[in-house]
Amino acid sequence: MTRLSDEVRMAVDQELDQMLWSAIEDKRLLRFTYKNNERIAEPHDYGVQKGIVRLLCWQVSGRSSSRVPGWRLVDVEGMKDFEMLDKHFSGSRDAGSDKRQQWDEVFIRVGARVPKAS
């Protein structure tokens, strides 16, 4: 049986996929453009939600239509001009009960190693 992640992750830009894994494992900030706004964020959860590959992140700076800092749910397909920064963050944040996400599958999460599909 093929895992959902095997099928879905193949559609993600491989460079971006590897960077998201590394940034979450190493707790490093990301810089990327999403919806025409440059953002700097802590990546926390990377997985599939409602059939869409997404990243849950804490945006620490940059531009957004919402208040910064704050939680963002980003469709990975829409991420452009991405780079992993040298700056680290401390780890998990309490998302609060109203911010918890329901995932179809989590590939990797800060502080919780999920076996990577090959």
C-alpha positions, 0 to 999 in steps of 0.5 A: 500500500502506498502512503499518502505522503509518497503520492502527495510529496512527489507533487512538491518542488523537491528542493522546497520539500528538502528545505522544509524538512531541514528547517523543521529538524534544525529549527531554522527560520525560513524566508519566502514569498506567499501571496505577494508578501515576503515573510519570515517564519518559524516552520512548525508542521509540514503535511497534508490537510484536506488533500493539500500540502501545507505548512503551519508556521509562526510568522515573525516578520515581513508582510501579511494581510493579518497581524504579525507576528502570528500563525499562518497556514501556507499552501506549499504550492504557493511558496516562492523565492524560498530560503532557509536562514541561518537564524534558529528558533527555540522550538514548539509554540503553544498554538492554543486550542483554537489554533490546532490544525486537523491534518490528514497526515503530518510529514514532520513537526517541530519536536516530533520526528516522523519517519520520512518516506523514501 
